[in-house]
């Protein structure tokens, strides 16, 4: 069963501070018309699946801007491939597993990542887990 975007948003709200706005949507094919002109150069030559991810990512990012009291606006892609957020706003966009999510706030950086719900190879645990988290893993996890 795939969760509704509202459930994903509720989960995100529960882990971020109150000043962080969140948004989530299912990726729906064919919404290219919702891109702003300044965003289109980032997807020239992209395959349809990438176009859908990009468009939905920008859609959720604009919902975050709205939640922060800002008008809708273009979020072009910078040289590092990350969205360029308005001055004074930090944000992040991620997409995977048929969903796009975005978070943002006025002030210091904030980030998000989204991954498929799948087992993670144990050799990656020390890279992404703190020592405290590693100690919490039981013998059945290793």
DRENPA-674541 format. One record per residue (C-alpha): x, y, z; residue in three letters. Coordinates in Angstrom, 1 decimal. Layout:
BEGIN
      X      Y      Z type
      X      Y      Z  ALA
...
END
This chain:
BEGIN
      X      Y      Z type
    0.0    0.0    0.0  UNK
    1.3    3.4   -0.9  UNK
    0.8    6.2    1.6  UNK
   -1.2    9.3    0.8  UNK
    0.8   12.5    0.4  UNK
   -1.0   13.9    3.4  UNK
    0.4   11.1    5.6  UNK
    3.9   11.8    4.3  UNK
    3.5   15.5    5.0  UNK
    2.3   14.7    8.6  UNK
    5.3   12.4    9.1  UNK
    7.7   15.2    7.9  UNK
    6.0   17.8   10.1  UNK
    6.7   15.5   13.1  UNK
   10.4   15.4   12.5  UNK
   11.2   19.0   11.5  UNK
   11.1   22.1   13.7  UNK
    7.9   24.2   13.4  UNK
    9.6   26.9   11.2  UNK
   10.1   24.3    8.4  UNK
    7.4   24.1    5.8  UNK
    6.8   20.7    4.1  UNK
    5.0   19.4    1.1  UNK
    4.6   16.1   -0.6  UNK
    2.9   14.9   -3.8  UNK
    2.7   11.7   -5.9  UNK
    4.6   12.1   -9.2  UNK
    2.1   12.3  -12.0  UNK
    3.2   12.0  -15.6  UNK
    2.7   14.8  -18.1  UNK
    2.6   18.0  -16.0  UNK
    5.2   19.8  -18.1  UNK
    3.0   22.9  -18.5  UNK
    3.5   23.7  -14.8  UNK
    7.2   24.6  -15.2  UNK
    8.3   28.2  -15.4  UNK
   10.4   29.4  -18.3  UNK
   13.5   29.9  -16.1  UNK
   13.2   26.2  -15.0  UNK
   12.9   24.6  -18.5  UNK
   16.7   24.7  -19.4  UNK
   17.3   22.3  -16.6  UNK
   15.3   19.5  -18.3  UNK
   16.2   19.9  -21.9  UNK
   16.7   16.5  -23.4  UNK
   15.4   14.7  -20.2  UNK
   13.6   11.5  -20.4  UNK
    9.9   11.5  -19.5  UNK
   10.4   10.0  -16.0  UNK
   12.9   12.7  -15.2  UNK
   10.6   15.4  -16.5  UNK
    7.8   14.2  -14.2  UNK
   10.1   14.1  -11.2  UNK
   11.4   17.6  -11.9  UNK
    8.0   19.1  -12.4  UNK
    6.5   17.5   -9.3  UNK
    9.5   18.6   -7.3  UNK
    9.1   22.2   -8.4  UNK
    5.4   21.9   -7.6  UNK
    5.9   20.9   -4.0  UNK
    8.7   23.5   -3.6  UNK
    6.2   26.2   -4.7  UNK
    3.8   24.9   -2.1  UNK
    6.6   25.3    0.5  UNK
    7.1   28.8   -0.6  UNK
    3.4   29.5   -0.3  UNK
    3.4   28.1    3.3  UNK
    6.3   30.5    4.1  UNK
    4.2   33.4    2.9  UNK
    6.1   33.9   -0.4  UNK
    4.5   34.3   -3.9  UNK
    4.9   31.5   -6.4  UNK
    8.1   31.9   -8.4  UNK
   10.6   30.0  -10.5  UNK
   13.2   27.8   -8.9  UNK
   15.9   27.3  -11.5  UNK
   18.6   24.7  -11.2  UNK
   22.0   25.9  -10.1  UNK
   25.4   24.6  -11.3  UNK
   25.3   22.0   -8.5  UNK
   21.9   20.8   -9.8  UNK
   20.1   22.0   -6.7  UNK
   17.2   24.4   -6.9  UNK
   18.0   28.0   -6.4  UNK
   15.7   29.2   -3.6  UNK
   14.7   32.9   -3.1  UNK
   17.1   35.0   -1.0  UNK
   16.8   34.3    2.7  UNK
   15.1   30.9    2.1  UNK
   16.8   27.5    2.5  UNK
   15.1   24.5    1.0  UNK
   15.5   21.1   -0.4  UNK
   13.7   18.9   -2.9  UNK
   13.8   15.1   -3.2  UNK
   12.0   12.5   -5.2  UNK
   11.9    8.7   -5.2  UNK
    9.4    5.8   -5.1  UNK
    6.8    7.8   -7.0  UNK
    6.8   10.8   -4.7  UNK
    8.3   14.2   -4.5  UNK
    8.9   16.1   -1.3  UNK
   10.2   19.5   -0.4  UNK
   11.1   21.4    2.8  UNK
   12.0   25.0    3.4  UNK
   12.4   27.7    5.9  UNK
   13.5   31.3    6.3  UNK
   17.1   31.1    7.7  UNK
   19.6   28.3    8.1  UNK
   19.9   25.4    5.7  UNK
   17.5   22.5    5.8  UNK
   17.6   19.3    3.8  UNK
   15.7   16.2    3.0  UNK
   16.3   13.0    1.1  UNK
   13.8   10.3    0.0  UNK
   14.7    6.7   -0.6  UNK
   12.9    3.5   -1.5  UNK
   11.8    1.5    1.5  UNK
   14.3   -1.3    1.1  UNK
   16.9   -3.0    3.2  UNK
   20.2   -1.2    3.5  UNK
   23.4   -3.1    3.1  UNK
   25.1   -3.5    6.6  UNK
   28.4   -2.1    5.2  UNK
   26.6    1.3    4.8  UNK
   25.4    1.5    8.4  UNK
   28.6    3.0    9.8  UNK
   28.5    5.7    7.0  UNK
   24.9    6.9    7.8  UNK
   24.4    6.0   11.5  UNK
   25.9    7.5   14.5  UNK
   27.6    5.3   17.1  UNK
   24.5    5.6   19.3  UNK
   22.3    4.4   16.5  UNK
   24.6    1.5   15.7  UNK
   24.5    0.4   19.3  UNK
   20.7    0.3   19.1  UNK
   20.7   -2.2   16.3  UNK
   20.0   -5.6   17.8  UNK
   21.6   -8.9   16.8  UNK
   18.8   -9.6   14.4  UNK
   19.6   -6.5   12.4  UNK
   23.2   -7.5   11.6  UNK
END
